[in-house]
Amino acid sequence: MTPIAGVGVDAVDVGRFRSVLERRPSIGERLFTPGERRDGRGDAQRLAARFAAKEATMKALGRGLGSMGWHDVEVVRAPSGAPSLRLTAAAAALAERHGVARWHVSLTHTDLVAVAMVVAET
């Protein structure tokens, strides 16, 4: 059995997230890396799922908002389309302290909600 360092889950209301993106267009640059914005293609559902993954990652590391920068956790896609994480800066340092060797990420969304589940494995 593989030891689990942490588990995080987060859900985002897609309509509310869409409203924030429309009211404050620059927030996309603040929350998402260029790669995430490209993969998200400006779609509120896809971006909300990536935002949920960032928050779920913080929870898996036992931290909350403000413990790392939004760009410190990046949702990347494998050639197959499967999501994974790339951590840098404060997020990478926290993961190292927790002995995280591997991440498992699952994203899903509907018109109403986006959900992410993140498991940190040692």
Secondary structure, DSSP 8 states (H G I E B T S, - for coil): ---EEEEEEEEEEHHHHHHHHHH-TTHHHHHS-HHHHHHHTT-HHHHHHHHHHHHHHHHHTT--TTSS-GGGEEEEE-TTS-EEEEE-HHHHHHHHHTT--EEEEEEEE-SSEEEEEEEEE-
